[in-house]
């Protein structure tokens, strides 16, 4: 990220504390502003509070609201369809495949940081082009 541009905010919704903390640290070091939640319910509340839609890195299997329910409820928010969602999952079921066209990307756990950054860069470019 260039030093003159504002940091891209990312909403990280991940129930695994170790993954959440590692991603928070790495993304912050790369210049991203990270807002994180440990479950889907808290993540949805944080999404609703964002001043502008931001990318969401969403775990698929979580307590309170899982990924499928989170997506349904997110899309019901006033600007919910504007949030680019990147799924992160170890689940390779048909359910995940079925939502592939509703999200900006699907990363299989354990995922490569470079793959995440590639999706975030693509989402950033799309947002600045529109």
Order of alpha helices (4+ residues) and beta strands (2+ residues): beta-alpha-beta-alpha-beta-alpha-beta-alpha-beta-alpha
